[in-house]
Amino acid sequence: MDFGQVLGEVLNPASMLWIMVGVLAGLLVGVIPGLTATVAIALLVPLTFNLDPLHSLLMLTGIFSGSMYSNSITSITLRTPGNPAGAVTILDGYPLALRGEAGRAVGLAAWASVVGGLLSVIALTFLAPPLASIALEFSPAEYFAVGLLGLTTVIAVSGRSVPRAVVATAFGLLIGTVGMDPLVTQSRFTFGQRELTTGIPFLPAIIGLFALAEVFRLAGERHLGSRAVATIGRVLPTRQDLRRTVRPISLGSVIGILVGILPGGGGAMASFLAYGESKRYSRHPEEYGKGSIEGLTAADSANNGVTGGAMVPLLTLGIPGDAVTAVMLGALMVQGIQPGPRLFAGGGDLVYPLFFGMFLANILMFVVAMALAKPLASIAMVPYSILLPGIAMFSFVGAFAATGRVYDLWVALAFGFIGYLMNKFDYSIAAVALGLILGPIIESNLRRGLVMSGGDWSIFVSRPISLGVILLAAALLVFTVVQQRRRRANAEFLVE
Amino acid sequence: MNTRQKMAALAVVGLGLSLTACGTAEGDSTYPSGAVELVIPWDAGGSSDLAARLFGSHLEDALGTTVTAMNIPGANGAQGWADLAASEPDGNTIGLITYDILTNQAMDPSATQLDELDFLMQFEEQPLALYVHSEGDFQSVDEIVEADRQVTFGTSGLGGVFHQGAGLLAQSVDREFSYVPFDGSGGQLTAMVGQHVDAIVISPTAPQQYVEDGTLLMLAVFADERSEAFPDVPTFQELGYDVPAHSSFRGIAAPKGLDDEVRTTLVEALKETYDSPEFQTKAEDLELQLTYLDSEEFTGQLNTMAPTVAELLTNLGLTE
């Protein structure tokens, strides 16, 4: 299939219409808390039964990209994460909004998402088969190592006290063990509660930690003004901002693509890793957590970099890497298409138009996002009397919509109180989220690895990738600690 | 995603829209008098969900009414089956049945038991098969059975149907394997293709293209006779192993206590759906292995399998 034919398949009214429908639907579900891309795509798959295979895929990938970006809007303006990756967007997006720069944050998040998305599509187009072979190299030992690498991010999200952040991460890891043991039939820490056998539901927990905790904090303020901010600032990114975010966005995109191709990685892990890495290389690490555009764009580009990355194992191996692509696999099978080596070998009649369509979807998303950015960012200017009940309502709707259990409302509320107390005593809540995300990945892969090796721990250091990643994690940890010491010493020197 | 979740999603999307409530017609004695609900005890978007939705959409023509798919996932299907068993036996609620109902019954006495449901038909059956990597240490069943080291089997999850398949082989040759559970059959297959486990037992659809390109070897099928789709692959019996047949299946059930007339209409409509060329074509696209069993045959087969499954799970140390 030559390039002209590819263009012909995509640049026609019907294909463009379905790309548009997908992007708009994605943007819409993204701003509704709890409606993740997985939920939206699962709901829409039955509609694609009678569509042309290309059109159906264009729509579904449009939803994927659109929702990955628009999740950031509620994270920035309302501190309410729409999906797990939103927990990282909040760290710098929300402080920016509080400074009256919600417009800047929303605009830059859109820019970062589009660049991450576009780069990931380019990687998918030209590097899919070699990238897929990386995914195959990853055994439980490598996943365990990557999980450890992720844990070093704790220093980046530690706030003022690293020891307290470590405690918070440990708390996250601990509550991540609640539920059915991954390898034997045994429930853990469920205290006879049937609902807990599937574990602490992640989205309700982080909605509570971030959004409800903030509502409680603001409600307790003695001298609260009538509104948080009176302005949102300009939406279109300035040339200076664009220049400053080149590095974090490139870094974030690459991390997003790499984590995306690993089955089971996901947007949240990519965002955390990108955030931590970009802080390490930043000239202004002190701004992180207080409204750093570098931190924000690193997280958001990683989040959207995952979209193209996750398509790699789906299309080349026929193996879905996450919940979203698992649903897409089903949509493809309904059309009589079995993704995998055969699909690629077959000349790419479907895949190349799809890649080009995904490329267009990202550009279209940027246009629509910019057009809607101003009204959406203006949510940040709503008076507290409306904003606080609004966030509370949004939080509960989000917690409920994620799983549909009333139980999860209680989870959100409980974590709201936990988050409130942690904020008050200066424990990083992002560190809890980190532990919650990485705990199950680290634990199940550690134990899988040990089953595979018959209990021999050397499996984690005898494989080159696994050993390399573990050494990298150790080196980064030492490097960061030394760097922090030196900075602190310098600061004390200056004070004296 | 389940019904409540969908309701929540719809409620959110519909904010600002005014909804008009529709009354249902009461007192009409002919079946079907309203929409029929099809309970799917799995998440939306998975292979079982798609198979059931496809069947449901063609059942609409045969029944002459709307068939609404309802996802009630949770506890390995147990949540959906409990709801199905507890629903009114008026023919307006039917549900998808999969192998896991046998597993649940054996592992959890409080789960829905076979005698609480009326099994109306089976529409699909996939005999499982044993696979190894073409460059792996083991290239035949004999080599696996006689291996002088621990053999690792990747599974789609603890105690699932694929785990049980490997367990059946272990039991019949009287040795132990180590089982590495992954998150779903996708992870299981990746681990096999990436050579991180020695062997897998899985249903044949997904690995087929890896067999065709020479990456994987399909060593034997868990069936009494060779499969029409894979005429070159021997059964375990042929290779001299007394491994019982083992397959995953999908069927339709209703709560116990249907009115005779309703039951007859329903069973006929299900058969008509199965036979319709439109459904057959679509099912082929989805690579379903269509195999029809009527109510009696299906119920009989379930009851025969139940004690075997229970014994196997006990041997694998998975029952409490």
Interface residues (C-beta under 8 A of the other chain):
Chain A: L28 I32 G34 L35 T38 V39 I41 A42 L43 V45 P46 F49 A135 L136 E137 F138 S139 P140 P182 L183 V184 T185 T197 T198 P263 G264 P313 L317 G318 I319 P320 G321 A326 V327 L329 G330 A331 M333 V334 Q335 G336 Q338 G340 P341 R342 V397 F400 A401 A402 T403 G404 R405 S444 R448 V451 M452 G454
Chain B: M1 N2 T3 R4 Q5 K6 M7 A8 A9 V12 V13 D43 A44 G45 G46 S47 D49 L50 R53 L54 S57 A69 G74 A75 M107 Q150 T152 L158 G159 S178 Y179 V180 P181 F182 D183 G184 G186 G187 L189 T190 A191 V193 G194 H196 V197 T205 A206 Q208 Q209 Y210 E212 D213 K282 E284 D285 L286 E287 L318 T319 E320
